[in-house]
Amino acid sequence: MLGIDFGDTLKKLGLSAAIEIIKRQKRILISDTTLRDGEQAPGAGLNVEKKLAIAQQLDKLGVDCIEAGFPASSKEDFEACRLISANVKRPMISALSRCHKTDIKLAAESLGNAGHWSISLFLGTSPILRKYSLNKSKEEVIETLKDAIKFAKGFTNNLAFGAEDATRTEPEFLYKVCKEALDSGAVVIGLPDTVGWLLPEQVKKMIEGVKKNVPGLRKAFLATHFHNDLGLAVANSLAAVECGANIVQCTINGLGERAGNASLEELVMALKTRKDYYKAALNIDARQFFKTSKLVEELTGIKVSPNKPIVGRNVFASEAGIHQAALLRSRATYQILKPEDVGQEGITLVLGRHSGKHAVYDRLHKLGYRLAAERDENKLEEIYQRFKEIAVTKKEVSDGELAGIASEVLEGK
């Protein structure tokens, strides 16, 4: 289910109209932070050229926004943001910035060549961050964010403000922070679950509270950013979508700090597969998922688990005999996704010690052995029994090994 392109709407109608239309359409905008938060995963460092390659593939995937980096953090991040903004024109290109004037200037300078660009400001709001990270009172936090947003408006009106550690912030203070950010000029309010703390029901309660107590949010976007410390990042993101989030930030392969972020491919396929429930419009070309995942895996050096949803190699593979027999009759028996829809090649019936006769006979047929069950029952049974003897000692029996067994049986050896 595709909606209009956010960048085109923004260019033709302006920011206020774009926000109104996207919200009316129930469009979910996908903001990818693989190149910023994802790259912060230990061992995932990317050089400028690799970042550009991933950004270009994210463009093909159809993400609405690419958070290209944190320009103030290093010369490399500044250059990556500059290069991406000059070469990737369809999506919004965003740069992360603390509420510091020097950060904001660098972010604006790095994005000057973008077709559409925004600055994403963040500031800690929870008691623990106010005390140990910022050493600021509530009043000082409010003044800092107001000054930063007003200064950033001198460069662009496309401003997002994220209340770092929003999910551990006192609700009444969070409402005040959101209101002050909107009044100062932010058009996106972000509620990051910085430490992966919330449960899905608590996500709904938080968002319902913000919507009820921050009336200005009706004319702005609500964004979420969930970490996966308890394995709930995708579930929490879906809960947020269900109760009105407009932008969901996530990463390819779920990369990110500690246990990572919400996985972009898992989130999108949940929304697409269960569109009967969520009724959300997206602009993502899911057929690019496998290619995108492999590119990120290759360039970061961080391997994808074989059982990783959507892009893992086992997602469309089966070894259990009962499942294999049913899959040969109908894919829908044990597969709710089609491999071609996410860029994978097809369902694989792995021949191993759990495989039954149906899978072995099907593979023989594909290898060119035209044996009929009613005519060659004894030969088929002998091939299967020899296969089982090998399969007990091996993780997987190759096509060559199965062909060797079949040839020996048919030649009477």
N, C-alpha and C positions, 0 to 999 in steps of 0.2 A: 504494500500500500504506500504509494508515493505522494508526497505533498509538493508544494512549490519550493523552489530553491530560495533559501533565506537570503543569500547574497544578492540575487536578482531583485527580490522584493525590496530589500534595503536600498538598493541603488535607484530603483524606479519610484518608490513611494515614500522613502524616508523612514527614520527609525521608529517613530510613534506608530505609523501605519503598519510597518512590518511586525511590530510586537502584537498589535491588535489582530492582524490576520493569522499569524502563527498560533496564537492562543485560541482563536475561534475555530481554526482547523483541527485543534488538538494535535498539532505537530509536535513531535519530540525532537529537539535539536540535539545532535550528538557532538559533544566537545571532546576531542581526543587529546590526552596529555601524555602520550607515550614518550614524546620527545622532551618532556620536562620532568614530571613525576616518575614516569616509567624509567627514564635514564638514571634516576637517582637510586635505583636498585643496585646493590653492591655488585660490581663486575660488569655492569651494563653500559659503561661509558661509550659514547659515540663521537666520532669526529664530525666535522662540519659536512663533509661530503656524504657520509652515511646518514646524517640527519636529513639532508635534502632528499636523498633517495627514498627514505621512509615517508617524508612529507608528500612527495609526488605520488606514492602509492596510496597514501591516505586520501589524496584528492580523487584518485580513481575509485576508491571505496565509497566516496560520497559523504564523508564526514562534513558537518556544518562548520565546525571550528577546529583549528589546530593550535594548541598551545605550544608554541615553537621553542620556548625556553625561558630562562630567567637572566636577562641581559646583564644585570648588575653583578651576577655571581662569577662571571669570568669573561675574558676576551673571546673565548671560543663560543660561549652561549650568545654573546652579542652578535658575532659574525654569523652564527647559524640562523638567528632570527632575521638578520639582514638579508642573507642569501635566500631563505625560504620565502620571505615577503616579496622578493624581487622575481621569483620564479614560479610561485604557486598562487594563482590569482582567483580561483573560484571561491574557496572557503574563506571565512573570517580567520585572520591570523592574529593570535593573541600572544602577549608577553606578560609574564608574571612580574609583579613589582611589590616591594614593601611600601609602606606609607612614608617613604623618604623622597624628598625632591630629587636627589641625585638618581635614585632608582627610576623614578618616573621619567626623567629626561632621557636616560639611556634607553628605556623601553620605547619611548616615542621615536627616538633617533633610529633605532634598529628596525622599526616597522614602516618607515616613511615611504617605501616603494610598494607597499601592499595594495591590492585592489580593495580590500576591506580589512580594517584592523581595529584592535581594541586593546586596552590595558586592563589587566586583572590585578587589582589591589588586594592585599590581604593584611590582616592584623589580628593578633590573638585576643580573644574575648573571654575565655574561661577563667575562673579564679586561679587555677594553677598556672596558666600562662601569664596572666597579669602579674602574678607574684614572682615567678621564677624565670620567665623569659623576658618580660618587658619591664618589670618593676614600675608599673604604672597603676594609678587608681582608675576607677570606672570613669571618672570625669576626664582624666587625661587621655584615656582610650578614645572617648567620644571626640574630644578636641583634635586629636591626632588624625582620626579618620576624616573628619570634616575638612580640615586643612588640606589633607592629601587629595581628596576628591576634587575640591575646588581648584587646586593647583593643576591637577591632571586634566580638568576641563579646558584648560588653555591649549591643550594639544588635540583632544578628541572628545566627542560626546558619547562614544562607545566605551563606557566604563562599567566594569564589574567590580563589586566589592564582596570579598569572602570573609566571613567571620571565622577565623581559624579556631578550631576546636569548638565550633558552634554547639555540638551535641552535648558538651559538658558545661555549657554556659547557662547561668540562671535564666529561666524563661523570660522574666520581666526585663532583664538587662538585654537579652537577645532582641526582644521586640524594639527596645529603644535604639539599639545599634542599627537595626534594619531601617527604622524610620529615619534616623539621622543620615544614614547613607543615601537613602532615596531623596530626602529633602536637599541634600548637598549636590545631587546630580547623577548618582549611579543609576543605571538602567537594568542591571542584573544584580540580584542579591543571591549570594552563594552561601549554602549551609554545609560546610565540610564536616564530615565525621572523621576528623584527622587521625584518630587512634582506633577506628573500627569498633566503637563502643556500643552503638545502639542496636536494638532488636527491631524487627519490622513494625511491630505494633507501636513502638516508641517513635519510630520515624513518622508514622501517620499522625500521632499526637503532636509532635513537634511542628510539622508543617501546618496542620489545622490551626494550631495556636498562633503561628506567624501570620497566616492568612486572615485570621479573625482580628488580630491585634495590630496589624500593620496595613491600614487601608490603602496607602499609596502603592502597595504591591500590585493592585489591579492594572496599573499602567506600566508594569515592568516584568521582567522575566525572573522566575525562581529557578535557581540552579542547585544541583547537589553534587557531592564529591565524596564517595564512600570508600573507606579502606577495608581491607579484608582480614583483619587480625583474628576475627572469630568465624571466618568463612561465610560472612553474611553480606558481602558488598553488593552482589547482584540482587539478592533478595531484598535488601534495603533500597536499592535503586528502583526496583519494580514497585515497592511499596510507595516510594516517593512519586513515581509516575501515576500511580493509581489515585493519589490524592492531590494531584495538580502540578507537580514539577514540570517545568517547560524545557529545561536543559539538564542533561545528565552527562557528567564528565567521567570518562573511563579510559582504559588503555588496551592496546592489543596484547593478547596473551595474559592480561591481568597484571602486567608488570608494575612495579612501584616500590615505595618504601616498605620495609619489613615483609609482610605477607602480600603486599601489592594492593592494587586498586580493583574496582569493579571491572570485570572483563567485558570489553566492548562486544566481542562476538557472541558471548553468552547472553548479554543483556538484549542485544538486537534480535537474536533468534528467539528468545523468549517472547518478545513483543510481536514478532512476525508470526511465530507458530501459534501463539494464543491471541491472535488479533480479535478473535471472537469475544475475548474477555476485556482486553485493554483498549481495543478500538483506537490505537495510536497510529498516526501517519509518520512515515520515515522516508528519508531519501537515500538510504544505504543500499548499495549493490552487494548483497550478501555473497554473490558468486566470487567476489574478490577476497573473501575471508581467508581461505587456505593459503593463497599466494601471499597475502599481507602478513599472515602469521609466520610463514616460512622466512620471509624477508627479515622480519624483526628478530626471529630466532637466529638467523645466520649472522646478522650484523651486530647483535648484542652478545652473541655467544651463549645465551641462556636458553637451554633446551626446554622444549614443551613436553610435558608428561604424556605418555601414550594414551592415558585415559582422560586427558583434558577435553572437556566438552567442546563440541563443534569442530575443532581443528586437530585433535589428537588422532594418532594413527589407528587407535582401537575403536574409535567412535562408530565406524561403519565396518567393523570386523567382528566375526562371530566364530567361536569354536565349539560351543555346546551343541551336541547332536540334535536335541529337541528343537532348539532355536533354528539351527541350520535347515532342518527338514521343513519347518514352518515358513522360513524366509524364502525357500525355493518355490513355495506355493504362492506366497504373498508377502511383499516387503513390509506391508503395514502391520503384520503380526507382531514384529519386535522392533520396528524402526518408525519413529515419528517424524524424522527428517529425511530429506532426499540428499544424497551426497553431492549431486550436481548443483543443488541450490546453494551450497556453501563452498563450492570450488573443489570438492574432493572427487575422486575418480569413480568410485562405485562401491558397492557392498562386497566385502571380501569374506569368503568362507575359509577360515584358517584350518588346515588339516593337522590336527593334533590328537592327543590321546582322548579328548572328550568328543571327537567327531563321530558321527554315525554313518550308516551306509549311504543315506541319501546324498550327503555332501561328497563322499568318495566317488560314488557312481556319477554324480554330476560333473565332477572334475575329470573323470576318465572320458566322459563324452566330449568335454571341451578340449581335451588333449587329442581327440580324434579316434578314440576307441569306441566302435559302434557295437556294444554288447547289449543284447536284449535280456531282460530279467527272466522272461519265460523260457528263452532258448539257452542262455548261458549262465543259468543260476549257479551251478557248481563252480564255474570259473570266477564269477563275480564274488562268491563267498570266499574262495581261496585268496583272491586278491585282497579282499577286505581283512581277512585274518592275518595275512602277512603284513599288511599296512599297520594293523594294531600292534603287532610285535615290535615294529620299528618305532611307532608313535609312543610307546611306553617309555622309551629311553631318550626321546628327543622332544624338544619344545614344539617343533613344526616339521612336518614331512614335506619336502619340496616337490614340485611338479616332476622334476627329473627323477627323483627317487620313486615316486608313484608310477611313472612311466616304465622305469626299470622293473618294478615288481610285475606290472601288467605284462610286459614283454616276456618275462621268464615264465609266467603262468601259461600264457598263450602258446609258448613254444614247448611247453611240457617239461620245463626244467625244475 
